[in-house]
Amino acid sequence: MSLDWLDEELRKIEEQGLLRKLREMETPQGAVIELDGQKVVNFCSNDYLGLASDPRLANAARAAALRWGTGSGSSRLIAGNLRVLCDLERELARFKGTEAALVYTSGYHANLGIIPTLAGKGDVVFSDALNHASVIDGCRLAGARTEIYNHCDPEHLDKRLAKVGKDARKIVVTESLFSMEGDLAPLPEILEVSRKHGAALVVDDAHATGVLGAEGKGGLEYFGVGGGEVDVLMGTLGKALGGSGAFLCGSARLTDYLVNRSRTFIFTTGPSPLMAATALEALRLVREEPWRREKALAGAERVRSAMDVMGIPTGGSRAAIVPAIIGDPVLTMRACESLLEKGIYVQGIRPPTVPAGSSRLRMTFSALHTEKQVNELIEALSEVLNGRE
Ligand code: PMP
């Protein structure tokens, strides 16, 4: 059989403690979920505002299905440009403070769509060492030279940029809030360095959108940087906004160009009208229910403080993502299973999602967690990670 080698490869992955298995969920997103038949408190989904199972989003999806049908039917450039997608783009541009926006079917598509469109052979992309896989793959696909700069280090970025000739096109890509670290890129400094060298700045705001900033607009608002000041602002609809899909915000000339050149926009069916309608409803709730982000951030802060007291390092975590870095993948999964036995679900994160030697439990906090649930997590962490058992 031609795929017999798969058994050997799977065995090797398992030997390294890196075998991944899907766990099956019987319930929607929520603070309590049923996982492989067990009721557990969920501390690892990106549904930060608790909107993924909000009936108002479900109703918006239902109304959109009745009004627009269930599918876009073709590429948006052919016969798939339903007005609800354009409504969402206008609303996203307003929300992020940019001239225009363009929606994509996922964040992975968005990053794969933007980087190769803006950089090619002879150009240079400067990418933070801990950028998401979709950014890494976007760089690979671009065929440009990729220079990795040290994580959240504008001085190192400055040095790297200085080495490249003035005439080359340069693009800097960073997450605003890093997905696996929960720490923040120093955006004002990165913006300043990028400008100094004439580089375009692309910011992936996937985990900050809806969570950070006084109005939940994301990482730029948190730092007091206007949406129009960066060249490309990417965000996703599948995390705090409780649905699926993603967007790029920027100037109208940027979106005009992407419509003509971005292959992951052009050669795919337009996002579903249900996705657009739920995102529009979620944006309304981000505006009207600020308590959601405040509660998610407060839960994270309480656990971070407790971990500080216990001496468990949380890196530079600042927002609703708190990693407990363990290092070894086998020990990480053991800790994950011990927590599960206590009814708490925090998935272990291993390479290649994080660099080798930095396997971790990545905890995330939601508006739906009660104080009691957060206390139970702290208690369980102290038992599992402090070796009390
Ligand atoms: N960027 C970052 C920083 C992410 O964490 C993710 C998803 N984990 C993506 C992009 C991809 O987004 P999506 O899940 O919508 O494909």
Residues whose N, C-alpha, C, O or C-beta is under 5 A from the ligand:
A	BS01	PMP	S106 G107 Y108 H132 S134 E175 S179 D204 A206 T236 G238 G245 A246
